[in-house]
Structures are given as structure tokens and as C-alpha cells.
Amino acid sequence: MSTLNDPLSTDGGLGRRWSILPGTDLLWHPGDDTSLVYDLLSGDTHLLDNLSAMLLDTLSSQPLSEAELLAAVVDDWSLDSQGAAEAVSQRLHNLRQLDLIYLTDS
């Protein structure tokens, strides 16, 4: 099965980038280990761990591929590349399930 047609795929595919949903407006309340994020578009409040919050915040600036997000995480966090890849992939999947981000062709 091709992951290019799978809306929940986190492999990114060639030329595919993660982006926040159009029209999303987030209010942040950061904490030590977690952040509360209120989505004005949906009215939902989310409790995110620091890595999920960092990914979402990074994507609010510009769409990025999973590889680009992974590079940012490896630079900013003390995770080995395998651990970081698994963590980033899982967090992207979770953020997608929350309807905060999506994969786009670019």
C-alpha cells in the first residue's frame, strides 16, 4: 500500500510537507513539561508534551518535511537519531489525529 495516498502517513513522501491546517489560530499556555493549546478554529483544547508543542510551533512558521523536522529535533534535543525519528513520527501522527496538522504536496 502506498503511503502517498494515506492521509495519516507520517513518512512525508517525496516533496510532501507537514503544515498546520489553514485558518488555525492557536493560543498557547506553556508549562514546564507540557503545554496547553487552545484551537480557536475548532474550540478544542489540547495538552501536548514539549516535543509535540515544539513540532506544532515550528510548523506554524512554515510547512516542513518530516526529515526537516527530524533535523531540528536532533539539533535541539538530546536524542539519538533513531530515537528522535521514532519520537517525531509518533508525535506527527498524534498531531494529525488531533486535526492540528496535515500532509501537503509541495
ZIVENRA-V169371 format. One record per helix or strand of 2 or more residues. SS is the DSSP state (alpha for helix, beta for strand). FROM is the first residue (numbers start at 0). LEN is the number of residues. If there is no record, write none. Layout:
ss | from | len
SS | FROM | LEN
SS | FROM | LEN
This chain:
ss | from | len
alpha | 2 | 3
beta | 15 | 5
beta | 25 | 5
beta | 33 | 6
beta | 44 | 5
alpha | 49 | 10
alpha | 65 | 11
alpha | 80 | 17
beta | 100 | 5
